[in-house]
C-alpha cells in the first residue's frame, strides 16, 4: 500500500510507541513517561506529518489520508490524557487515566502496524 520510505517512518514511529507501551505496563509514574512521549510527539511532527501523500494516488491516498488524520487526532487526545494523568490526585483517577492512555497508545500501535504491512 505505502512506499518503502513511508513504511520505514511508520516503523520507527511504531518502535517508539512500543517503548511507550512497555513503560505503561512497567511503571505508573507519569514523570517517567514524559520523555518518551515527548520523543513520540517530535517523531510524529518531524517524520510523519511531513509526509504529503504525493507518492500515492486514488484509493490508497484516500485511505492513507483518513488514517493519517485519525492518528493525528488520537495523538492530540493522548497528549491531553497524558496531561490529565500527570495532574490526577487520587489513585482511582490515576488508574482511569492510565487505562485511557493505554487504550489510545494501543490504537496508535494498530494504525502504525497497518501502515508498515505491505499488503498491496
Secondary structure as GFF3:
##gff-version 3
##sequence-region A 1 120
A	DSSP	alpha_helix	4	26	.	.	.	ID=ss1
A	DSSP	alpha_helix	30	43	.	.	.	ID=ss2
A	DSSP	pi_helix	44	48	.	.	.	ID=ss3
A	DSSP	alpha_helix	58	87	.	.	.	ID=ss4
A	DSSP	alpha_helix	91	116	.	.	.	ID=ss5
###
